[in-house]
Amino acid sequence: MKYITLPVFTTILLTLLIFPNLQAQESKNNDKATTILDAASSNIQKNKTMKVEFTYIMENKEAKLKESRQGTAFISGEKYRINIAGQVIINDGKTLYTYLPESKEVQINDAAESDNSMSPTSILSSYKKNYRAKFIKEEKAGKSTLMHIDLIPLQGKNFFRIRVVVDNTASMPVSFAIHDKSGSIFTYQIDKLQSNIDIPASMLSFKPSDYPGVEVIDMR
């Protein structure tokens, strides 16, 4: 049994949903960052559902480690499904299921109590008051202008910043990187985002009874 411990859920949802909830804090700290985040927020909040294809990169230069994985996230409100590294993670709004098809195992956790399954609701309540935004720089990338903004935690975390990159031309997030205190950098690049797509309800739920022979590991 091998469950990956990537902060996929927190980070993907953070990237897509954090922007409108930083406004009050940002306006005090950095007007330029606020303007950029507000524009990205306006675009993101138009979407009732999203499909996000992303690349996850973990790098630690001191340990000479670097690995990357491709993933896909389907998001509808507080529910989501993420496919990455042969693993399926489903949050139906109440329960978090981590399913390993190859091993025929599913781990079940309470979504509200799982550190790796922060819902949009919990993000709205926690990130609004716990981060400070700081505009870092802008750079040209072809016809686009990329704006780099750091989110600095106001209280102790196991990471010291999240570097968000926004395409200012399209007013959309394109990547972000979590810099943790161990020297590791967890980067998430948004390769493709599809808005308001049809997501069947069955994709955002998991019934162990539909998977004969699956081993259920209930951690609740």
C-alpha contacts under 8 A as a table, 3 or more apart, distances in Angstrom:
res1	aa1	res2	aa2	distance
1	M	103	S	6.99
1	M	105	E	7.70
3	Y	87	Q	7.88
3	Y	98	T	7.83
3	Y	100	L	7.90
5	T	116	N	7.89
6	L	116	N	7.80
7	P	10	T	5.67
7	P	11	T	6.10
7	P	116	N	5.62
8	V	11	T	5.32
8	V	12	I	5.90
8	V	116	N	7.21
9	F	12	I	5.51
9	F	13	L	6.07
9	F	82	I	7.86
9	F	116	N	5.89
9	F	117	S	5.31
9	F	118	M	6.56
10	T	13	L	5.49
10	T	14	L	5.71
10	T	116	N	5.96
10	T	117	S	6.11
10	T	118	M	5.35
10	T	119	S	7.64
11	T	14	L	4.78
11	T	15	T	5.98
11	T	188	Y	7.90
12	I	15	T	5.22
12	I	16	L	6.39
12	I	73	A	8.00
12	I	188	Y	7.91
13	L	16	L	5.15
13	L	17	L	5.65
13	L	18	I	7.47
13	L	118	M	7.90
13	L	119	S	7.42
13	L	120	P	6.67
14	L	17	L	5.33
14	L	18	I	4.98
14	L	120	P	7.96
14	L	123	I	6.96
15	T	18	I	6.08
15	T	19	F	7.75
15	T	164	V	7.81
15	T	173	P	6.99
15	T	176	F	7.35
16	L	19	F	7.44
16	L	44	I	6.52
16	L	173	P	7.55
17	L	20	P	7.10
17	L	21	N	7.99
17	L	41	S	7.40
17	L	44	I	7.33
17	L	45	Q	7.74
17	L	120	P	6.75
17	L	123	I	7.76
17	L	124	L	7.91
18	I	21	N	5.68
18	I	22	L	6.84
18	I	41	S	7.97
18	I	123	I	6.89
18	I	124	L	6.96
18	I	127	Y	6.99
18	I	128	K	7.83
19	F	22	L	5.73
19	F	23	Q	7.35
19	F	37	L	5.36
19	F	38	D	6.53
19	F	40	A	7.04
19	F	41	S	5.16
20	P	23	Q	5.95
20	P	37	L	7.29
20	P	38	D	6.35
20	P	41	S	5.43
20	P	42	S	7.92
21	N	24	A	7.53
21	N	124	L	5.96
21	N	127	Y	6.98
21	N	128	K	4.79
22	L	25	Q	5.52
22	L	26	E	5.76
22	L	34	T	7.90
22	L	127	Y	7.11
22	L	128	K	4.92
22	L	129	K	7.49
22	L	131	Y	7.58
22	L	132	R	7.93
22	L	133	A	7.92
23	Q	26	E	5.10
23	Q	27	S	5.99
23	Q	34	T	6.22
23	Q	37	L	7.99
23	Q	38	D	7.34
23	Q	128	K	7.84
24	A	27	S	5.54
24	A	28	K	7.05
24	A	128	K	7.84
25	Q	28	K	5.66
25	Q	29	N	6.75
25	Q	128	K	7.18
25	Q	129	K	6.92
25	Q	131	Y	7.61
25	Q	132	R	6.46
25	Q	133	A	7.85
26	E	29	N	5.02
26	E	30	N	5.55
26	E	31	D	6.85
26	E	33	A	6.97
26	E	34	T	5.49
26	E	132	R	6.31
26	E	133	A	5.68
27	S	30	N	5.80
27	S	31	D	5.40
27	S	34	T	5.97
28	K	31	D	7.41
29	N	132	R	6.97
29	N	133	A	6.79
29	N	134	K	7.11
30	N	33	A	5.40
30	N	34	T	6.31
30	N	133	A	6.67
30	N	134	K	5.95
30	N	135	F	6.80
31	D	34	T	5.02
31	D	35	T	6.27
32	K	35	T	5.20
32	K	36	I	6.42
32	K	135	F	6.63
33	A	36	I	5.24
33	A	37	L	6.10
33	A	133	A	6.55
33	A	134	K	6.28
33	A	135	F	5.18
33	A	149	I	6.64
34	T	37	L	5.15
34	T	38	D	5.88
34	T	133	A	7.94
35	T	38	D	5.18
35	T	39	A	6.34
36	I	39	A	5.37
36	I	40	A	6.41
36	I	147	M	7.89
36	I	166	V	7.69
36	I	168	N	7.09
36	I	171	S	7.29
37	L	40	A	5.11
37	L	41	S	5.93
38	D	41	S	4.96
38	D	42	S	6.18
39	A	42	S	5.21
39	A	43	N	6.64
39	A	171	S	5.74
40	A	43	N	5.32
40	A	44	I	6.24
40	A	166	V	7.62
40	A	171	S	4.68
40	A	172	M	5.05
40	A	173	P	6.85
41	S	44	I	5.11
41	S	45	Q	5.91
42	S	45	Q	5.45
42	S	46	K	6.72
43	N	46	K	5.64
43	N	47	N	7.65
43	N	171	S	7.09
43	N	172	M	7.12
44	I	47	N	5.81
44	I	172	M	7.57
45	Q	48	K	7.54
47	N	50	M	6.64
47	N	195	S	5.70
47	N	196	N	5.51
48	K	76	S	6.34
48	K	77	G	6.87
48	K	195	S	7.61
48	K	196	N	5.58
49	T	74	F	7.53
49	T	75	I	5.56
49	T	76	S	4.59
49	T	77	G	7.05
49	T	195	S	6.08
49	T	196	N	4.62
49	T	197	I	5.99
49	T	198	D	7.59
49	T	199	I	7.48
50	M	73	A	7.90
50	M	74	F	5.83
50	M	75	I	5.20
50	M	76	S	6.75
50	M	193	L	6.83
50	M	194	Q	5.60
50	M	195	S	4.74
50	M	196	N	5.79
50	M	197	I	6.32
51	K	72	T	7.12
51	K	73	A	5.67
51	K	74	F	4.60
51	K	75	I	6.45
51	K	193	L	5.73
51	K	194	Q	5.09
51	K	195	S	6.69
51	K	197	I	7.24
52	V	72	T	5.60
52	V	73	A	5.03
52	V	74	F	6.49
52	V	190	I	6.90
52	V	191	D	7.58
52	V	192	K	5.82
52	V	193	L	4.60
52	V	194	Q	6.53
53	E	70	Q	7.57
53	E	71	G	5.93
53	E	72	T	4.48
53	E	73	A	6.48
53	E	190	I	6.18
53	E	191	D	5.47
53	E	192	K	5.06
53	E	193	L	6.42
54	F	70	Q	5.97
54	F	71	G	5.32
54	F	72	T	6.14
54	F	73	A	8.00
54	F	188	Y	6.54
54	F	189	Q	5.41
54	F	190	I	4.49
54	F	191	D	5.06
54	F	192	K	6.93
55	T	68	S	6.82
55	T	69	R	5.77
55	T	70	Q	4.62
55	T	71	G	6.17
55	T	187	T	7.97
55	T	188	Y	5.66
55	T	189	Q	5.10
55	T	190	I	6.65
55	T	191	D	6.88
56	Y	68	S	5.36
56	Y	69	R	5.15
56	Y	70	Q	6.20
56	Y	71	G	7.33
56	Y	186	F	7.16
56	Y	187	T	5.79
56	Y	188	Y	4.75
56	Y	189	Q	6.62
57	I	66	K	7.09
57	I	67	E	5.68
57	I	68	S	4.26
57	I	69	R	6.61
57	I	185	I	7.94
57	I	186	F	5.80
57	I	187	T	5.02
57	I	188	Y	6.46
58	M	65	L	7.66
58	M	66	K	5.56
58	M	67	E	5.39
58	M	68	S	6.35
58	M	184	S	6.97
58	M	185	I	5.83
58	M	186	F	4.68
58	M	187	T	6.40
59	E	64	K	7.75
59	E	65	L	5.49
59	E	66	K	4.32
59	E	67	E	6.65
59	E	184	S	5.62
59	E	185	I	5.30
59	E	186	F	6.64
60	N	63	A	5.47
60	N	64	K	5.89
60	N	65	L	5.10
60	N	66	K	6.49
60	N	183	G	5.98
60	N	184	S	4.48
60	N	185	I	6.42
61	K	64	K	4.69
61	K	65	L	6.23
61	K	66	K	7.83
61	K	183	G	7.68
61	K	184	S	7.64
62	E	65	L	7.81
62	E	183	G	7.39
69	R	84	I	7.24
69	R	85	A	6.72
70	Q	84	I	6.37
70	Q	85	A	7.41
71	G	82	I	7.07
71	G	83	N	5.56
71	G	84	I	4.49
71	G	85	A	7.39
72	T	82	I	5.65
72	T	83	N	5.29
72	T	84	I	6.72
73	A	80	Y	6.93
73	A	81	R	5.66
73	A	82	I	4.33
73	A	83	N	6.50
74	F	80	Y	5.39
74	F	81	R	5.11
74	F	82	I	6.37
74	F	199	I	7.45
75	I	78	E	7.40
75	I	79	K	6.00
75	I	80	Y	4.37
75	I	81	R	6.65
76	S	79	K	5.25
76	S	80	Y	6.06
76	S	199	I	7.69
77	G	80	Y	7.79
77	G	120	P	7.47
78	E	91	N	7.85
78	E	92	D	7.60
78	E	93	G	5.62
78	E	119	S	5.62
78	E	120	P	5.67
78	E	121	T	7.22
79	K	90	I	7.66
79	K	91	N	5.32
79	K	92	D	4.97
79	K	93	G	5.16
79	K	119	S	7.78
79	K	204	L	6.32
80	Y	90	I	5.86
80	Y	91	N	5.35
80	Y	92	D	6.83
80	Y	204	L	5.91
81	R	88	V	7.07
81	R	89	I	5.57
81	R	90	I	4.46
81	R	91	N	6.47
81	R	203	M	6.90
81	R	204	L	5.89
82	I	88	V	5.80
82	I	89	I	5.07
82	I	90	I	6.54
83	N	86	G	7.06
83	N	87	Q	5.78
83	N	88	V	4.70
83	N	89	I	6.48
84	I	87	Q	5.34
84	I	88	V	6.64
86	G	100	L	6.78
86	G	101	P	7.34
86	G	102	E	7.67
87	Q	98	T	7.07
87	Q	99	Y	5.88
87	Q	100	L	5.08
87	Q	101	P	7.04
88	V	97	Y	7.92
88	V	98	T	5.84
88	V	99	Y	5.05
88	V	100	L	6.58
88	V	101	P	7.94
89	I	96	L	7.15
89	I	97	Y	5.62
89	I	98	T	4.54
89	I	99	Y	6.25
90	I	96	L	5.73
90	I	97	Y	5.09
90	I	98	T	6.56
90	I	204	L	6.10
90	I	205	S	6.55
90	I	206	F	7.09
91	N	94	K	6.90
91	N	95	T	5.74
91	N	96	L	4.51
91	N	97	Y	6.39
91	N	111	A	6.79
91	N	117	S	7.50
91	N	204	L	6.76
91	N	205	S	7.21
92	D	95	T	5.76
92	D	96	L	6.80
92	D	204	L	5.66
92	D	205	S	5.39
92	D	206	F	7.89
93	G	96	L	7.89
93	G	111	A	6.98
93	G	119	S	7.69
94	K	110	D	6.50
94	K	111	A	5.35
94	K	112	A	6.88
95	T	108	I	7.02
95	T	109	N	5.98
95	T	110	D	4.87
95	T	111	A	4.67
95	T	112	A	7.80
96	L	108	I	5.78
96	L	109	N	5.09
96	L	110	D	5.94
96	L	111	A	4.88
96	L	114	S	7.95
96	L	117	S	7.18
97	Y	106	V	6.44
97	Y	107	Q	5.76
97	Y	108	I	4.81
97	Y	109	N	6.59
97	Y	206	F	7.04
98	T	106	V	5.41
98	T	107	Q	5.08
98	T	108	I	6.55
99	Y	104	K	7.46
99	Y	105	E	5.87
99	Y	106	V	4.25
99	Y	107	Q	6.48
100	L	103	S	5.51
100	L	104	K	5.71
100	L	105	E	5.28
100	L	106	V	6.20
101	P	104	K	4.85
101	P	105	E	6.80
104	K	213	G	7.10
104	K	214	V	4.75
104	K	215	E	6.17
105	E	214	V	5.38
105	E	215	E	4.64
105	E	216	V	6.07
105	E	217	I	7.38
106	V	208	P	7.93
106	V	214	V	6.96
106	V	215	E	6.25
106	V	216	V	5.18
106	V	217	I	6.07
107	Q	216	V	6.18
107	Q	217	I	4.67
107	Q	218	D	5.87
107	Q	219	M	6.92
108	I	216	V	7.44
108	I	217	I	6.17
108	I	218	D	4.77
108	I	219	M	5.69
108	I	220	R	6.87
109	N	113	E	7.63
109	N	114	S	6.74
109	N	218	D	6.66
109	N	219	M	5.29
109	N	220	R	5.22
110	D	113	E	5.46
110	D	114	S	6.31
110	D	219	M	7.88
110	D	220	R	5.82
111	A	114	S	5.33
111	A	117	S	5.93
111	A	118	M	7.44
111	A	119	S	7.90
112	A	117	S	7.44
112	A	118	M	7.18
112	A	119	S	7.73
114	S	117	S	5.35
114	S	118	M	7.07
115	D	118	M	6.41
118	M	121	T	7.90
118	M	122	S	5.92
118	M	123	I	6.43
119	S	122	S	5.32
119	S	123	I	6.20
120	P	123	I	4.96
120	P	124	L	5.98
121	T	124	L	5.10
121	T	125	S	6.46
122	S	125	S	5.17
122	S	126	S	6.03
123	I	126	S	5.25
123	I	127	Y	5.52
123	I	128	K	7.68
124	L	127	Y	6.06
124	L	128	K	6.09
125	S	128	K	5.99
125	S	129	K	7.50
126	S	129	K	6.03
126	S	130	N	6.17
127	Y	130	N	5.05
127	Y	131	Y	6.00
128	K	131	Y	6.79
130	N	153	P	5.74
130	N	154	L	5.23
130	N	155	Q	6.65
131	Y	151	L	5.92
131	Y	152	I	5.31
131	Y	153	P	4.46
131	Y	154	L	5.33
132	R	151	L	5.54
132	R	152	I	5.07
132	R	153	P	6.42
132	R	154	L	6.67
133	A	149	I	6.65
133	A	150	D	5.62
133	A	151	L	4.60
133	A	152	I	6.28
134	K	149	I	5.59
134	K	150	D	5.16
134	K	151	L	6.54
134	K	152	I	7.72
135	F	147	M	7.84
135	F	148	H	6.36
135	F	149	I	4.55
135	F	150	D	6.47
136	I	147	M	7.72
136	I	148	H	5.37
136	I	149	I	5.37
136	I	150	D	6.78
137	K	147	M	6.06
137	K	148	H	5.30
137	K	149	I	7.38
138	E	145	T	6.65
138	E	146	L	5.45
138	E	147	M	4.47
138	E	148	H	6.04
139	E	145	T	5.71
139	E	146	L	5.23
139	E	147	M	6.70
140	K	143	K	7.18
140	K	144	S	5.96
140	K	145	T	4.68
140	K	146	L	6.16
141	A	144	S	5.20
141	A	145	T	6.06
141	A	146	L	6.82
142	G	145	T	7.95
144	S	167	D	6.40
144	S	168	N	7.01
144	S	169	T	5.62
144	S	170	A	7.96
145	T	167	D	5.88
145	T	168	N	5.47
145	T	169	T	6.08
146	L	165	V	6.32
146	L	166	V	5.58
146	L	167	D	4.71
146	L	168	N	5.82
147	M	165	V	5.51
147	M	166	V	5.15
147	M	167	D	6.40
147	M	168	N	6.32
148	H	163	R	6.74
148	H	164	V	5.84
148	H	165	V	4.64
148	H	166	V	6.64
149	I	163	R	5.75
149	I	164	V	5.17
149	I	165	V	6.34
150	D	161	R	6.32
150	D	162	I	5.59
150	D	163	R	4.51
150	D	164	V	6.09
151	L	161	R	5.57
151	L	162	I	5.06
151	L	163	R	6.40
151	L	164	V	7.46
152	I	160	F	6.39
152	I	161	R	4.84
152	I	162	I	6.78
153	P	156	G	6.97
153	P	157	K	6.96
153	P	160	F	6.53
153	P	161	R	6.63
157	K	160	F	6.69
158	N	180	D	5.83
158	N	181	K	5.93
159	F	162	I	7.98
159	F	178	I	6.85
159	F	179	H	5.55
159	F	180	D	3.60
159	F	181	K	5.19
160	F	179	H	6.12
160	F	180	D	5.92
160	F	181	K	6.51
161	R	178	I	6.19
161	R	179	H	5.56
161	R	180	D	7.40
162	I	176	F	6.61
162	I	177	A	5.46
162	I	178	I	4.55
162	I	179	H	6.23
163	R	176	F	5.21
163	R	177	A	5.08
163	R	178	I	6.61
163	R	179	H	7.92
164	V	173	P	7.29
164	V	175	S	6.09
164	V	176	F	4.23
164	V	177	A	6.67
165	V	173	P	5.93
165	V	174	V	5.82
165	V	175	S	5.26
165	V	176	F	5.83
166	V	171	S	6.50
166	V	172	M	5.53
166	V	173	P	4.18
166	V	174	V	5.56
166	V	175	S	7.22
167	D	170	A	5.58
167	D	171	S	5.40
167	D	172	M	5.34
167	D	173	P	6.04
167	D	174	V	6.33
168	N	171	S	4.62
168	N	172	M	6.94
173	P	190	I	7.60
174	V	189	Q	6.08
174	V	190	I	5.17
174	V	191	D	7.55
175	S	187	T	7.21
175	S	188	Y	5.49
175	S	189	Q	4.29
175	S	190	I	5.68
176	F	187	T	5.76
176	F	188	Y	5.49
176	F	189	Q	6.70
177	A	185	I	6.33
177	A	186	F	5.36
177	A	187	T	4.07
177	A	188	Y	6.20
178	I	185	I	5.57
178	I	186	F	5.01
178	I	187	T	6.34
179	H	183	G	7.00
179	H	184	S	6.17
179	H	185	I	4.67
179	H	186	F	6.64
180	D	183	G	5.84
180	D	184	S	5.61
180	D	185	I	6.36
181	K	184	S	7.28
190	I	193	L	7.14
194	Q	197	I	6.79
199	I	203	M	6.89
200	P	203	M	5.59
200	P	204	L	7.40
201	A	204	L	5.44
201	A	205	S	6.81
202	S	205	S	5.43
202	S	206	F	7.54
203	M	206	F	7.83
207	K	210	D	5.55
207	K	211	Y	7.45
208	P	211	Y	5.35
208	P	212	P	7.58
208	P	214	V	6.90
208	P	216	V	7.45
209	S	212	P	6.33
211	Y	214	V	5.73
